[in-house]
C-alpha cells in the first residue's frame, strides 16, 4: 500500500507555538516543501476545538507555552480521539521532557534548535504512517459496511427462501455429513420418522411393555422407511418420495419428501437438505367426488380385465379392481401397498418402469396407449403367469396416473387397435 505524492502534500498540518516567529518559520519551511494545507496558531487553547471540527493529519506542538502547555493540549486532544492516536510531533528545547511527551501520547519529537533535514524527514515519516493508518481505517469501515449490507441481504434472502418453503411445503430440514440436523422448520423430524416423537415398530419390541408410550406414537411403514433411509445413505437426490405411517388412532397418513445432498467446492459430501409435505388429502378422494368415484368403481368391478392404476409420483398402485386381485392373488389392500415393480419378475424391467411411464405422457392428450404386450407377472403365491398388458397415461388434478389393463394370456383374444 503506497501513497501518492499529491495525497501526502495535501495532508492537513497544524503548527502550534506561542512565538509567532517559530510558527512562521515552520509554516514557510513546509510550504517550501510543497505542503498546501498548513495552518499556524499561537493560542494552544484553540488546538482541541480545531482538531475536533476537522481532524489534522499532523500537529507540530511546542511543549513550553504560557496558559496551557503541550501536555495539557495532548490531554484535551485525547478527548476527541476515541482510539487514543494523537498525530503529534513534539518540538521541545528540553531533552528531559521527551520521555514524558511520548508517555503522554506524542508519536515523535524534535529538539530545538532543530535540524531542518531531520524535521523534514520526521514530518514526512509521520504523515506517511498517519495517512496509511487512516486509509486502513477507511478500508475497514467500507469492509464493515459491505459485510453488514451483505449480511442483511443474506438474511433477507433466507427469509424469502423460508417463506417460499413454507408456502410450498410443510417442513424443511438440513443435516450435516454425520446426519446431525442443523436446521429444521416445521415438524421435519417427526414427519421424516427420524425424531424422538416419530417412533417405529422396532421401538415397540425393543423392551417389554410400553416404556415410553410407544403404542401411542405413529408408526411408519417399515418398507417405506427403509427406502427413505437407503436414499439418504446413498447420498443421491430424490423427488416426491411418498411414504406412509399409521397414526395412534389407526388412520393412515401419506407423506411426501424431496431431498438433495450437499457438497462443497472440492466435492466432499457435507450433508442433506430437503422439504416435505402431508399429501394424505391428495392420495385420498375428497367427499365431493365420492359419487363419481363410486360409479367409476362399479365400472372397474364390472370389467373382466384386470385394471390397475399407478401413481407416477410414488410408483405405487392407487386402485385395483376385483379382476386384478384374482389375477395377482393379492387383496386390494395388499395391492395398494405395492407397485408394478413388486409384481415384475425381471429386475431390469422393473427399474425401467418409471421411464416407460414417462414415455407415455407426451401421447396422453391423444389417448395414445402402448400396444398389447405379453409379460410375466409374479403372483402372491410365487407362481409366474403370462399376461397381456396394455398401458396408457392419464392426467388428473393430483398428477399423472398410469392405467394398466391386464388379461391372462391363456384367455387373451385380439383387441381392437392392438
Rosetta blueprint (number, residue, H / E / L):
1 X L
2 X L
3 X L
4 X L
5 X H
6 X H
7 X H
8 X H
9 X H
10 X L
11 X L
12 X E
13 X E
14 X E
15 X E
16 X E
17 X L
18 X L
19 X L
20 X H
21 X H
22 X H
23 X H
24 X H
25 X H
26 X H
27 X H
28 X H
29 X H
30 X H
31 X H
32 X H
33 X L
34 X L
35 X L
36 X L
37 X E
38 X E
39 X E
40 X E
41 X E
42 X L
43 X L
44 X L
45 X L
46 X H
47 X H
48 X H
49 X H
50 X H
51 X H
52 X H
53 X H
54 X L
55 X L
56 X L
57 X L
58 X E
59 X E
60 X E
61 X E
62 X E
63 X L
64 X L
65 X L
66 X L
67 X L
68 X L
69 X L
70 X H
71 X H
72 X H
73 X H
74 X H
75 X H
76 X H
77 X H
78 X H
79 X L
80 X L
81 X L
82 X L
83 X L
84 X L
85 X L
86 X L
87 X L
88 X E
89 X E
90 X E
91 X E
92 X E
93 X L
94 X L
95 X H
96 X H
97 X H
98 X H
99 X H
100 X H
101 X H
102 X H
103 X H
104 X H
105 X L
106 X L
107 X L
108 X E
109 X E
110 X E
111 X E
112 X L
113 X L
114 X L
115 X L
116 X H
117 X H
118 X H
119 X H
120 X H
121 X H
122 X H
123 X H
124 X H
125 X H
126 X H
127 X H
128 X H
129 X H
130 X H
131 X H
132 X H
133 X H
134 X H
135 X H
136 X H
137 X H
138 X H
139 X H
140 X H
141 X H
142 X H
143 X H
144 X H
145 X H
146 X H
147 X H
148 X H
149 X H
150 X H
151 X H
152 X H
153 X H
154 X H
155 X H
156 X H
157 X H
158 X H
159 X H
160 X H
161 X H
162 X H
163 X H
164 X H
165 X H
166 X H
167 X H
168 X H
169 X L
170 X L
171 X E
172 X E
173 X E
174 X E
175 X E
176 X E
177 X L
178 X L
179 X L
180 X L
181 X E
182 X E
183 X E
184 X E
185 X E
186 X L
187 X L
188 X H
189 X H
190 X H
191 X H
192 X H
193 X L
194 X L
195 X L
196 X L
197 X L
198 X L
199 X L
200 X L
201 X H
202 X H
203 X H
204 X H
205 X H
206 X H
207 X L
208 X L
209 X L
210 X L
211 X L
212 X L
213 X L
214 X H
215 X H
216 X H
217 X L
218 X L
219 X E
220 X E
221 X L
222 X H
223 X H
224 X H
225 X H
226 X H
227 X H
228 X H
229 X H
230 X H
231 X H
232 X H
233 X H
234 X H
235 X L
236 X L
237 X L
238 X E
239 X E
240 X E
241 X E
242 X E
243 X E
244 X E
245 X E
246 X E
247 X L
248 X L
249 X L
250 X L
251 X L
252 X E
253 X E
254 X E
255 X E
256 X E
257 X E
258 X E
259 X E
260 X E
261 X E
262 X E
263 X E
264 X L
265 X L
266 X L
267 X L
268 X L
269 X E
270 X E
271 X E
272 X E
273 X E
274 X E
275 X E
276 X E
277 X E
278 X E
279 X L
280 X H
281 X H
282 X H
283 X H
284 X L
285 X L
286 X L
287 X H
288 X H
289 X H
290 X H
291 X H
292 X H
293 X H
294 X H
295 X H
296 X H
297 X H
298 X H
299 X H
300 X H
301 X H
302 X H
303 X L
304 X L
305 X L
306 X E
307 X E
308 X E
309 X E
310 X E
311 X E
312 X L
313 X L
314 X L
315 X L
316 X E
317 X E
318 X E
319 X E
320 X E
321 X L
322 X H
323 X H
324 X H
325 X H
326 X H
327 X H
328 X H
329 X L
330 X L
331 X L
332 X H
333 X H
334 X H
335 X H
336 X L
337 X L
338 X L
339 X L
340 X H
341 X H
342 X H
343 X H
344 X L
345 X L
346 X L
347 X H
348 X H
349 X H
350 X H
351 X H
352 X L
353 X H
354 X H
355 X H
356 X H
357 X H
358 X H
359 X H
360 X H
361 X H
362 X L
363 X L
364 X H
365 X H
366 X H
367 X L
368 X L
369 X E
370 X L
371 X L
372 X L
373 X E
374 X E
375 X E
376 X E
377 X E
378 X E
379 X L
380 X L
381 X L
382 X L
383 X L
384 X E
385 X E
386 X E
387 X E
388 X E
389 X E
390 X E
391 X E
392 X E
393 X E
394 X E
395 X E
396 X E
397 X L
398 X L
399 X E
400 X E
401 X E
402 X E
403 X E
404 X E
405 X E
406 X E
407 X E
408 X E
409 X H
410 X H
411 X H
412 X L
413 X L
414 X L
415 X L
416 X L
417 X L
418 X L
